[in-house]
Amino acid sequence: MDEAIASVRRFNRFFTRFVGALGSNFLETGMTLAKARVLFEIAQGEPCFADDIQRSLDLDAGFVSRVLSRFERRRWVRRGVVSSPPSRRRRICSKRRTGQASV
């Protein structure tokens, strides 16, 4: 069983390098796979919350925050704070029309 697991892991490492899934230009988007996944989640489930994206993609909260800030500067997404008291610190995200072209 250990050899089968090792074999699958070798294949996965080879294939992800071969297709460039972990590079900085995933599918020629100019983004890493993780950044492209964040933008895709916003486009699919808008509006959505930053902490939900972080949990569903199993990414570091700081990383998601930096990615969203970068997307905001590029005017791809818009972020806001929910005004209801229990969710005051939750950041809601939605894509802008300029972000749709990047998805």
CORFENZI-V636640 format. One record per residue. N is the residue number from 1. RES is the residue in three letters. BURIAL is # if it has 9 or more other C-alpha atoms within 8 Angstrom, else .. Layout:
BEGIN
((N,RES,BURIAL) (N,RES,BURIAL))
END
This chain:
BEGIN
((1,MET,.) (2,ASP,.) (3,GLU,.) (4,ALA,.) (5,ILE,.) (6,ALA,.) (7,SER,.) (8,VAL,.) (9,ARG,.) (10,ARG,.) (11,PHE,.) (12,ASN,.) (13,ARG,.) (14,PHE,.) (15,PHE,.) (16,THR,#) (17,ARG,#) (18,PHE,.) (19,VAL,.) (20,GLY,#) (21,ALA,#) (22,LEU,#) (23,GLY,#) (24,SER,.) (25,ASN,#) (26,PHE,#) (27,LEU,.) (28,GLU,.) (29,THR,.) (30,GLY,.) (31,MET,#) (32,THR,#) (33,LEU,#) (34,ALA,.) (35,LYS,#) (36,ALA,#) (37,ARG,#) (38,VAL,#) (39,LEU,#) (40,PHE,#) (41,GLU,#) (42,ILE,#) (43,ALA,#) (44,GLN,.) (45,GLY,.) (46,GLU,#) (47,PRO,#) (48,CYS,#) (49,PHE,#) (50,ALA,#) (51,ASP,#) (52,ASP,.) (53,ILE,#) (54,GLN,#) (55,ARG,.) (56,SER,.) (57,LEU,.) (58,ASP,.) (59,LEU,.) (60,ASP,.) (61,ALA,.) (62,GLY,.) (63,PHE,.) (64,VAL,#) (65,SER,#) (66,ARG,.) (67,VAL,#) (68,LEU,#) (69,SER,.) (70,ARG,.) (71,PHE,#) (72,GLU,#) (73,ARG,.) (74,ARG,.) (75,ARG,#) (76,TRP,#) (77,VAL,#) (78,ARG,#) (79,ARG,#) (80,GLY,.) (81,VAL,#) (82,VAL,#) (83,SER,.) (84,SER,.) (85,PRO,.) (86,PRO,.) (87,SER,.) (88,ARG,#) (89,ARG,.) (90,ARG,#) (91,ARG,#) (92,ILE,#) (93,CYS,#) (94,SER,#) (95,LYS,#) (96,ARG,#) (97,ARG,.) (98,THR,#) (99,GLY,#) (100,GLN,#) (101,ALA,.) (102,SER,.) (103,VAL,.))
END
